[in-house]
Amino acid sequence: MDQQPQDPRAARARARGLRQVRRWSNWTAAALIAMTVVTTGYFARASHSAAVAASAAGVAGGQPGTSASTHQPCVSVPVATSGGSGVTSQTVVRSCGPGTGTSVPAVITTGRTYEGGDS
Amino acid sequence: MAFSVRYTTDIPRLNSPAPGVPGIGPAWSRVDAEGIAIAERAALGTTARVAAWPPEDLDLALAAVDTELERLDRQASRFRDDSELSLIHREPAPAHRLSLGLAEAISVALAAARWTGGLVDPTVGGALIALGYDRDFAAIGPAPVPADRPAPAPGWQSVTLEGTVLGLPAGVRLDLGATAKGLGSDRAAAAAYRVRGRGGILVSLGGDIAVAGQPPVGGWPVAVADSSDPGRRAPDQVVRLTTGALATSSVTGRRWQRDGHQVHHIVDPRTGWPAAGPWRTVSVAAASCAQANAASTAAIVAGHDAEAWLAGTGLPGRLVAHDGAVRLLGGWPEGRRD
């Protein structure tokens, strides 16, 4: 089959056009990625705000949820006590970090027999 | 009416106090468990406890908490002669220029008074003194009956605060007890989280608890107790706090003898005498500890109207009557007694 000889100027112009299209395409992709990140962040914040608004303070029953991140510890025993003129000493603490499968009991003793506050 | 107050965020910092500074007790005792660290010390006449994850850099958080507690003590303590509040009480003047921190503490107290319709009122200071609560609680002992009989509080409306300028009528004594400890927990939790910038923080001041950052899985486990009496202090329930704050007010602790009668520290501003309603302990969860503290105290004072008042706020609450009956409001979780 006969091929027509290519005009060198036309070939250069074509190559320039292709490079420009590729650049636009790259910029468009980068912009799309950035917008996706921003939008995801916004909705993550919005959903967090909505969750906070739904409950003025997040307070739930005593069993931990099952959705653990890889970083959050799993704490199974109270770390503090709210009890009026609150006693907060001598609380046994045991945590169960994801993947550890063990628990370590620990006791804080301050030596104070009465711990009170104005509340 | 909403509880509306914006905390001041740019207050000049004090240096972190050394152990033994008045109002701040000996150094922190600390324990590390898997994934979290907990430290505790005496402060502000009560116990301060901090729980944090990750456990690294806990010292940064404790230094931030120390700074906030020391600052609050210097600003708002009724029991320190050198506190800013004591200086104001001693200095008769139509107007006082306040530090930003004390202005914030008083604005929170006035906001709480407005929000509760006066069920909590910072002008009960005179009534508390007349009841004998004129010094740190640990120092209250057998003493002559004060000459003044408790009287209705002058009323929070008599106090003006414009920016940092306080107008206080002669003879009016402020007591910020219904909100200051909660404010301290809020400030300390925010400061401790800010200085670390990761993980999560819980700060408890005598059981008034605020959290910041990300909680452990499922939330911070917190025991809710009905009494501070060491002999009866088994927690009634364990709840998990993911955001905001939790405070408990109770008439079972902080009791003393006055003229042969036992009195307690939650004063009804309408009478000047200790509140005498049907509820002995009220716990409330709210967006801030100052608000939770105000709500739990207001519910004790409200007496037979407590359920209606607290239900109107929409806040989760747990009320324990003198006969032990428990009433849960606003989505407070059901829970077993441990």
HADDOCK unambig.tbl for C-alpha pairs under 7 A between the chains (distance, minus, plus):
assign (segid A and resid 56 and name CA) (segid B and resid 286 and name CA) 5.21 0.50 0.50
assign (segid A and resid 56 and name CA) (segid B and resid 287 and name CA) 4.93 0.50 0.50
assign (segid A and resid 56 and name CA) (segid B and resid 315 and name CA) 6.81 0.50 0.50
assign (segid A and resid 57 and name CA) (segid B and resid 243 and name CA) 5.25 0.50 0.50
assign (segid A and resid 57 and name CA) (segid B and resid 244 and name CA) 4.51 0.50 0.50
assign (segid A and resid 57 and name CA) (segid B and resid 245 and name CA) 6.12 0.50 0.50
assign (segid A and resid 57 and name CA) (segid B and resid 285 and name CA) 5.64 0.50 0.50
assign (segid A and resid 57 and name CA) (segid B and resid 286 and name CA) 4.70 0.50 0.50
assign (segid A and resid 57 and name CA) (segid B and resid 287 and name CA) 4.87 0.50 0.50
assign (segid A and resid 58 and name CA) (segid B and resid 241 and name CA) 5.40 0.50 0.50
assign (segid A and resid 58 and name CA) (segid B and resid 242 and name CA) 4.74 0.50 0.50
assign (segid A and resid 58 and name CA) (segid B and resid 243 and name CA) 4.82 0.50 0.50
assign (segid A and resid 58 and name CA) (segid B and resid 244 and name CA) 6.54 0.50 0.50
assign (segid A and resid 59 and name CA) (segid B and resid 239 and name CA) 6.45 0.50 0.50
assign (segid A and resid 59 and name CA) (segid B and resid 240 and name CA) 5.38 0.50 0.50
assign (segid A and resid 59 and name CA) (segid B and resid 241 and name CA) 4.57 0.50 0.50
assign (segid A and resid 59 and name CA) (segid B and resid 242 and name CA) 6.29 0.50 0.50
assign (segid A and resid 60 and name CA) (segid B and resid 239 and name CA) 5.54 0.50 0.50
assign (segid A and resid 60 and name CA) (segid B and resid 240 and name CA) 5.01 0.50 0.50
assign (segid A and resid 60 and name CA) (segid B and resid 241 and name CA) 6.60 0.50 0.50
assign (segid A and resid 60 and name CA) (segid B and resid 333 and name CA) 5.70 0.50 0.50
assign (segid A and resid 61 and name CA) (segid B and resid 238 and name CA) 6.87 0.50 0.50
assign (segid A and resid 61 and name CA) (segid B and resid 239 and name CA) 4.78 0.50 0.50
assign (segid A and resid 61 and name CA) (segid B and resid 240 and name CA) 6.00 0.50 0.50
assign (segid A and resid 61 and name CA) (segid B and resid 333 and name CA) 5.20 0.50 0.50
assign (segid A and resid 61 and name CA) (segid B and resid 334 and name CA) 6.74 0.50 0.50
assign (segid A and resid 61 and name CA) (segid B and resid 335 and name CA) 6.30 0.50 0.50
assign (segid A and resid 62 and name CA) (segid B and resid 221 and name CA) 6.90 0.50 0.50
assign (segid A and resid 62 and name CA) (segid B and resid 238 and name CA) 5.08 0.50 0.50
assign (segid A and resid 62 and name CA) (segid B and resid 239 and name CA) 4.70 0.50 0.50
assign (segid A and resid 62 and name CA) (segid B and resid 240 and name CA) 5.84 0.50 0.50
assign (segid A and resid 64 and name CA) (segid B and resid 217 and name CA) 6.26 0.50 0.50
assign (segid A and resid 64 and name CA) (segid B and resid 218 and name CA) 4.28 0.50 0.50
assign (segid A and resid 65 and name CA) (segid B and resid 217 and name CA) 6.43 0.50 0.50
assign (segid A and resid 65 and name CA) (segid B and resid 218 and name CA) 4.60 0.50 0.50
assign (segid A and resid 68 and name CA) (segid B and resid 217 and name CA) 5.57 0.50 0.50
assign (segid A and resid 72 and name CA) (segid B and resid 216 and name CA) 5.14 0.50 0.50
assign (segid A and resid 72 and name CA) (segid B and resid 217 and name CA) 5.83 0.50 0.50
assign (segid A and resid 73 and name CA) (segid B and resid 35 and name CA) 5.24 0.50 0.50
assign (segid A and resid 73 and name CA) (segid B and resid 216 and name CA) 5.10 0.50 0.50
assign (segid A and resid 73 and name CA) (segid B and resid 217 and name CA) 6.11 0.50 0.50
assign (segid A and resid 74 and name CA) (segid B and resid 216 and name CA) 5.63 0.50 0.50
assign (segid A and resid 74 and name CA) (segid B and resid 217 and name CA) 5.06 0.50 0.50
assign (segid A and resid 75 and name CA) (segid B and resid 216 and name CA) 6.42 0.50 0.50
assign (segid A and resid 76 and name CA) (segid B and resid 221 and name CA) 6.85 0.50 0.50
assign (segid A and resid 77 and name CA) (segid B and resid 221 and name CA) 6.25 0.50 0.50
assign (segid A and resid 78 and name CA) (segid B and resid 221 and name CA) 4.49 0.50 0.50
assign (segid A and resid 78 and name CA) (segid B and resid 222 and name CA) 4.67 0.50 0.50
assign (segid A and resid 78 and name CA) (segid B and resid 223 and name CA) 5.57 0.50 0.50
assign (segid A and resid 78 and name CA) (segid B and resid 238 and name CA) 6.95 0.50 0.50
assign (segid A and resid 79 and name CA) (segid B and resid 51 and name CA) 7.00 0.50 0.50
assign (segid A and resid 79 and name CA) (segid B and resid 221 and name CA) 6.15 0.50 0.50
assign (segid A and resid 79 and name CA) (segid B and resid 222 and name CA) 6.01 0.50 0.50
assign (segid A and resid 80 and name CA) (segid B and resid 204 and name CA) 6.99 0.50 0.50
assign (segid A and resid 80 and name CA) (segid B and resid 222 and name CA) 5.25 0.50 0.50
assign (segid A and resid 80 and name CA) (segid B and resid 223 and name CA) 6.26 0.50 0.50
assign (segid A and resid 81 and name CA) (segid B and resid 207 and name CA) 5.61 0.50 0.50
assign (segid A and resid 81 and name CA) (segid B and resid 222 and name CA) 5.63 0.50 0.50
assign (segid A and resid 81 and name CA) (segid B and resid 223 and name CA) 4.52 0.50 0.50
assign (segid A and resid 81 and name CA) (segid B and resid 224 and name CA) 5.77 0.50 0.50
assign (segid A and resid 81 and name CA) (segid B and resid 225 and name CA) 6.73 0.50 0.50
assign (segid A and resid 82 and name CA) (segid B and resid 207 and name CA) 3.90 0.50 0.50
assign (segid A and resid 82 and name CA) (segid B and resid 208 and name CA) 6.29 0.50 0.50
assign (segid A and resid 82 and name CA) (segid B and resid 223 and name CA) 6.15 0.50 0.50
assign (segid A and resid 82 and name CA) (segid B and resid 224 and name CA) 4.95 0.50 0.50
assign (segid A and resid 82 and name CA) (segid B and resid 225 and name CA) 6.01 0.50 0.50
assign (segid A and resid 82 and name CA) (segid B and resid 247 and name CA) 6.31 0.50 0.50
assign (segid A and resid 82 and name CA) (segid B and resid 248 and name CA) 5.75 0.50 0.50
assign (segid A and resid 83 and name CA) (segid B and resid 207 and name CA) 5.85 0.50 0.50
assign (segid A and resid 83 and name CA) (segid B and resid 224 and name CA) 5.79 0.50 0.50
assign (segid A and resid 83 and name CA) (segid B and resid 225 and name CA) 4.36 0.50 0.50
assign (segid A and resid 83 and name CA) (segid B and resid 226 and name CA) 5.53 0.50 0.50
assign (segid A and resid 83 and name CA) (segid B and resid 227 and name CA) 5.75 0.50 0.50
assign (segid A and resid 83 and name CA) (segid B and resid 228 and name CA) 6.05 0.50 0.50
assign (segid A and resid 83 and name CA) (segid B and resid 248 and name CA) 5.47 0.50 0.50
assign (segid A and resid 84 and name CA) (segid B and resid 207 and name CA) 6.57 0.50 0.50
assign (segid A and resid 84 and name CA) (segid B and resid 227 and name CA) 6.69 0.50 0.50
assign (segid A and resid 84 and name CA) (segid B and resid 228 and name CA) 6.58 0.50 0.50
assign (segid A and resid 84 and name CA) (segid B and resid 248 and name CA) 4.56 0.50 0.50
assign (segid A and resid 84 and name CA) (segid B and resid 249 and name CA) 4.19 0.50 0.50
assign (segid A and resid 84 and name CA) (segid B and resid 250 and name CA) 4.48 0.50 0.50
assign (segid A and resid 84 and name CA) (segid B and resid 281 and name CA) 6.88 0.50 0.50
assign (segid A and resid 85 and name CA) (segid B and resid 206 and name CA) 5.94 0.50 0.50
assign (segid A and resid 85 and name CA) (segid B and resid 207 and name CA) 6.89 0.50 0.50
assign (segid A and resid 85 and name CA) (segid B and resid 228 and name CA) 5.72 0.50 0.50
assign (segid A and resid 85 and name CA) (segid B and resid 250 and name CA) 6.78 0.50 0.50
assign (segid A and resid 85 and name CA) (segid B and resid 253 and name CA) 5.62 0.50 0.50
assign (segid A and resid 85 and name CA) (segid B and resid 254 and name CA) 6.84 0.50 0.50
assign (segid A and resid 86 and name CA) (segid B and resid 206 and name CA) 4.55 0.50 0.50
assign (segid A and resid 86 and name CA) (segid B and resid 207 and name CA) 4.46 0.50 0.50
assign (segid A and resid 86 and name CA) (segid B and resid 228 and name CA) 5.60 0.50 0.50
assign (segid A and resid 87 and name CA) (segid B and resid 206 and name CA) 6.61 0.50 0.50
assign (segid A and resid 87 and name CA) (segid B and resid 207 and name CA) 6.88 0.50 0.50
assign (segid A and resid 87 and name CA) (segid B and resid 228 and name CA) 5.59 0.50 0.50
assign (segid A and resid 88 and name CA) (segid B and resid 47 and name CA) 6.88 0.50 0.50
assign (segid A and resid 88 and name CA) (segid B and resid 206 and name CA) 6.84 0.50 0.50
assign (segid A and resid 88 and name CA) (segid B and resid 207 and name CA) 6.71 0.50 0.50
assign (segid A and resid 94 and name CA) (segid B and resid 33 and name CA) 6.55 0.50 0.50
assign (segid A and resid 95 and name CA) (segid B and resid 33 and name CA) 6.39 0.50 0.50
assign (segid A and resid 95 and name CA) (segid B and resid 34 and name CA) 5.51 0.50 0.50
assign (segid A and resid 95 and name CA) (segid B and resid 35 and name CA) 6.90 0.50 0.50
assign (segid A and resid 96 and name CA) (segid B and resid 34 and name CA) 6.71 0.50 0.50
assign (segid A and resid 97 and name CA) (segid B and resid 34 and name CA) 6.33 0.50 0.50
assign (segid A and resid 97 and name CA) (segid B and resid 35 and name CA) 6.07 0.50 0.50
assign (segid A and resid 104 and name CA) (segid B and resid 33 and name CA) 6.18 0.50 0.50
assign (segid A and resid 104 and name CA) (segid B and resid 34 and name CA) 6.71 0.50 0.50
assign (segid A and resid 106 and name CA) (segid B and resid 33 and name CA) 6.74 0.50 0.50
assign (segid A and resid 108 and name CA) (segid B and resid 31 and name CA) 6.78 0.50 0.50
assign (segid A and resid 115 and name CA) (segid B and resid 46 and name CA) 5.46 0.50 0.50
assign (segid A and resid 115 and name CA) (segid B and resid 47 and name CA) 5.98 0.50 0.50
assign (segid A and resid 116 and name CA) (segid B and resid 45 and name CA) 6.98 0.50 0.50
assign (segid A and resid 116 and name CA) (segid B and resid 46 and name CA) 4.89 0.50 0.50
assign (segid A and resid 116 and name CA) (segid B and resid 206 and name CA) 5.94 0.50 0.50
assign (segid A and resid 117 and name CA) (segid B and resid 45 and name CA) 6.39 0.50 0.50
assign (segid A and resid 117 and name CA) (segid B and resid 46 and name CA) 4.95 0.50 0.50
assign (segid A and resid 117 and name CA) (segid B and resid 206 and name CA) 5.09 0.50 0.50
assign (segid A and resid 118 and name CA) (segid B and resid 177 and name CA) 5.81 0.50 0.50
assign (segid A and resid 119 and name CA) (segid B and resid 177 and name CA) 6.89 0.50 0.50
assign (segid A and resid 119 and name CA) (segid B and resid 178 and name CA) 6.24 0.50 0.50
assign (segid A and resid 119 and name CA) (segid B and resid 248 and name CA) 6.72 0.50 0.50
assign (segid A and resid 119 and name CA) (segid B and resid 249 and name CA) 4.70 0.50 0.50
assign (segid A and resid 119 and name CA) (segid B and resid 250 and name CA) 6.77 0.50 0.50
assign (segid A and resid 119 and name CA) (segid B and resid 293 and name CA) 6.95 0.50 0.50
assign (segid A and resid 119 and name CA) (segid B and resid 297 and name CA) 6.80 0.50 0.50
